[in-house]
Amino acid sequence: MDPSLLLLERLGSLIQQSIRDDAARHGLLPVHVQVMHYLANANRYSDLPIAVAEYLGVTRGTISQSLSVLERKGFLRKESDASDGRRVHLKLTEAGEGVLKGSWAEQLELALNGLSIKRQDIELALRNILIALQRLNRQKAFGVCHQCQHYLPEGNDGRCALTGETLTRDQSLKICREWIQPK
């Protein structure tokens, strides 16, 4: 087996085990932790139930049930969209953010920070692998807003060329479901 394949498979397995451990610590299922981690990193175009389902590659029913559990446990709240009352945005509560403290993502961040190679090199290689796999599996591509073809820098903030809306720096550093790889 190609050493790169083995390493990626092993990393995936270790991350999944860490997610299971995080979930068990809080009386949750792994999908609940994945939902919360996604929402902690999603921008305002992507904090919608349909976007969560698309990102995780699960059914709307699974996400609906997961959201109900997380809301009932006080880990997230639903907010109506100011311009479209039918649209619901999902926001983590302080308790939900607390579940993510010390989680698998923070452990992975520590491991990445300890490497002697440039983070940009790792990011580029992983992004290219991800994009290739998403294409092969016909999955929707998600990416970081400011790395999107639609992103237009404007001073300290930016603008989305797709929606025409202003994007704060914080929003542009988050995951967007409208992301398209720059040409």
RODO-2510 file (C-alpha; in nm, 4 decimals, decimal comma):
residues 183
     n   res          X          Y          Z
     1     m     0,0000     0,0000     0,0000
     2     d     0,1181     0,3491    -0,0820
     3     p     0,2546     0,5077     0,2402
     4     s     0,0513     0,8259     0,1761
     5     l    -0,2701     0,6243     0,1544
     6     l    -0,1856     0,4409     0,4735
     7     l    -0,1076     0,7669     0,6542
     8     l    -0,4287     0,9355     0,5382
     9     e    -0,6340     0,6292     0,6338
    10     r    -0,4725     0,6199     0,9772
    11     l    -0,5244     0,9925     1,0324
    12     g    -0,8893     0,9532     0,9383
    13     s    -0,9304     0,6635     1,1809
    14     l    -0,7642     0,8522     1,4657
    15     i    -0,9794     1,1597     1,4053
    16     q    -1,2960     0,9461     1,4020
    17     q    -1,1903     0,7791     1,7294
    18     s    -1,1284     1,1212     1,8858
    19     i    -1,4729     1,2377     1,7731
    20     r    -1,6295     0,9267     1,9284
    21     d    -1,4402     0,9927     2,2527
    22     d    -1,5504     1,3595     2,2571
    23     a    -1,9097     1,2562     2,1974
    24     a    -1,9087     0,9900     2,4689
    25     r    -1,7684     1,2389     2,7219
    26     h    -2,0773     1,4558     2,6717
    27     g    -2,3401     1,1837     2,6262
    28     l    -2,3681     1,2551     2,2553
    29     l    -2,3325     1,0681     1,9297
    30     p    -2,0371     1,1408     1,7015
    31     v    -2,2635     1,3129     1,4479
    32     h    -2,3645     1,5625     1,7201
    33     v    -2,0018     1,6628     1,7753
    34     q    -1,9501     1,6882     1,3995
    35     v    -2,2555     1,9151     1,3691
    36     m    -2,1293     2,1421     1,6466
    37     h    -1,7788     2,1570     1,5026
    38     y    -1,9193     2,2457     1,1617
    39     l    -2,1426     2,5192     1,3068
    40     a    -1,8503     2,6660     1,5010
    41     n    -1,6777     2,7130     1,1654
    42     a    -1,9693     2,8011     0,9351
    43     n    -2,0452     3,1492     0,8044
    44     r    -2,3934     3,2997     0,7762
    45     y    -2,4573     3,1353     0,4387
    46     s    -2,3724     2,7969     0,5807
    47     d    -2,5237     2,7795     0,9297
    48     l    -2,8467     2,6344     0,7882
    49     p    -2,9821     2,2821     0,8455
    50     i    -2,9545     2,1938     0,4744
    51     a    -2,5915     2,3075     0,4660
    52     v    -2,5070     2,0908     0,7683
    53     a    -2,6598     1,7878     0,5928
    54     e    -2,4706     1,8628     0,2704
    55     y    -2,1399     1,9172     0,4495
    56     l    -2,1607     1,5977     0,6537
    57     g    -2,3099     1,3959     0,3673
    58     v    -2,6079     1,2769     0,5698
    59     t    -2,9831     1,2970     0,5238
    60     r    -3,1959     1,5914     0,6281
    61     g    -3,3772     1,3577     0,8670
    62     t    -3,0540     1,2664     1,0456
    63     i    -2,9647     1,6330     1,0791
    64     s    -3,3148     1,7250     1,1955
    65     q    -3,2963     1,4653     1,4721
    66     s    -2,9440     1,5705     1,5664
    67     l    -3,0428     1,9370     1,5812
    68     s    -3,3385     1,8515     1,8049
    69     v    -3,1107     1,6636     2,0461
    70     l    -2,8543     1,9451     2,0533
    71     e    -3,1224     2,2092     2,1051
    72     r    -3,2893     2,0060     2,3816
    73     k    -2,9526     1,9654     2,5587
    74     g    -2,8910     2,3400     2,5328
    75     f    -2,5949     2,3166     2,2934
    76     l    -2,7500     2,5158     2,0103
    77     r    -3,0290     2,7593     1,9386
    78     k    -3,2220     2,8440     1,6243
    79     e    -3,2554     3,2025     1,5030
    80     s    -3,4901     3,3243     1,2318
    81     d    -3,3270     3,5001     0,9386
    82     a    -3,3840     3,8760     0,9523
    83     s    -3,4704     3,8997     0,5823
    84     d    -3,6447     3,5623     0,5319
    85     g    -3,8442     3,4361     0,8299
    86     r    -3,8697     3,0872     0,6768
    87     r    -3,4909     3,0438     0,6978
    88     v    -3,3390     2,9303     1,0270
    89     h    -2,9776     2,9910     1,1298
    90     l    -2,8137     2,7573     1,3806
    91     k    -2,5952     2,9058     1,6531
    92     l    -2,3936     2,7291     1,9192
    93     t    -2,4663     2,8294     2,2756
    94     e    -2,1921     2,8833     2,5299
    95     a    -2,2493     2,5252     2,6466
    96     g    -2,2112     2,4018     2,2875
    97     e    -1,8863     2,5925     2,2479
    98     g    -1,7719     2,4368     2,5760
    99     v    -1,8150     2,0869     2,4319
   100     l    -1,5612     2,1783     2,1646
   101     k    -1,2963     2,2962     2,4144
   102     g    -1,0113     2,0465     2,4169
   103     s    -1,1770     1,8498     2,1384
   104     w    -1,0225     1,6542     1,8540
   105     a    -0,9919     1,9726     1,6456
   106     e    -0,7863     2,1494     1,9121
   107     q    -0,5653     1,8418     1,9482
   108     l    -0,5103     1,8341     1,5726
   109     e    -0,4310     2,2064     1,5764
   110     l    -0,1631     2,1445     1,8395
   111     a    -0,0137     1,8645     1,6311
   112     l    -0,0065     2,0874     1,3210
   113     n     0,1533     2,3727     1,5142
   114     g     0,4335     2,1417     1,6210
   115     l     0,5398     2,0620     1,2658
   116     s     0,8501     2,2122     1,1141
   117     i     0,7043     2,2378     0,7625
   118     k     0,4960     2,5298     0,6404
   119     r     0,1251     2,5118     0,7170
   120     q     0,0505     2,6534     0,3711
   121     d     0,2203     2,3527     0,2077
   122     i     0,0164     2,1071     0,4145
   123     e    -0,3013     2,3051     0,3471
   124     l    -0,2437     2,3123    -0,0292
   125     a    -0,1785     1,9381    -0,0501
   126     l    -0,4800     1,8514     0,1654
   127     r    -0,7072     2,0948    -0,0227
   128     n    -0,6099     1,9394    -0,3555
   129     i    -0,6790     1,5886    -0,2234
   130     l    -1,0133     1,7030    -0,0835
   131     i    -1,1216     1,8716    -0,4061
   132     a    -1,0270     1,5643    -0,6091
   133     l    -1,2240     1,3338    -0,3769
   134     q    -1,5263     1,5659    -0,3756
   135     r    -1,5291     1,5653    -0,7552
   136     l    -1,4939     1,1868    -0,7740
   137     n    -1,7782     1,1407    -0,5254
   138     r    -1,9894     1,4203    -0,6755
   139     q    -2,0083     1,6001    -0,3440
   140     k    -2,0647     1,9680    -0,2953
   141     a    -1,7417     2,1561    -0,2365
   142     f    -1,7254     2,3649     0,0779
   143     g    -1,4324     2,5913     0,1522
   144     v    -1,3133     2,8923     0,3473
   145     c    -1,4921     3,2048     0,2284
   146     h    -1,1887     3,4253     0,1633
   147     q    -1,0354     3,1504    -0,0534
   148     c    -1,3361     3,1488    -0,2872
   149     q    -1,3695     3,2736    -0,6415
   150     h    -1,6617     3,4919    -0,5250
   151     y    -1,4636     3,6701    -0,2522
   152     l    -1,3715     4,0320    -0,3206
   153     p    -1,1367     4,1976    -0,0677
   154     e    -1,2453     4,5458     0,0390
   155     g    -1,0253     4,7090     0,3005
   156     n    -1,0301     4,5052     0,6219
   157     d    -1,3484     4,3269     0,5164
   158     g    -1,4744     4,1844     0,1897
   159     r    -1,7731     4,1353    -0,0322
   160     c    -1,9331     3,8271    -0,1806
   161     a    -1,9601     3,8697    -0,5584
   162     l    -2,2371     3,6077    -0,5610
   163     t    -2,4679     3,7797    -0,3107
   164     g    -2,3286     4,1331    -0,3203
   165     e    -2,3231     4,1379     0,0596
   166     t    -2,0458     4,2766     0,2783
   167     l    -1,8486     4,0140     0,4676
   168     t    -1,6758     4,0851     0,7949
   169     r    -1,3268     3,9478     0,8376
   170     d    -1,4636     3,6927     1,0871
   171     q    -1,7251     3,5692     0,8374
   172     s    -1,4702     3,5451     0,5566
   173     l    -1,2532     3,3100     0,7656
   174     k    -1,5356     3,0577     0,8015
   175     i    -1,6717     2,7739     0,5887
   176     c    -1,9101     2,8698     0,3084
   177     r    -2,1403     2,6372     0,1169
   178     e    -2,1284     2,8672    -0,1876
   179     w    -1,7502     2,8232    -0,2156
   180     i    -1,6016     2,7779    -0,5606
   181     q    -1,2350     2,7091    -0,6264
   182     p    -1,0638     3,0182    -0,7660
   183     k    -0,9549     2,9972    -1,1281
***
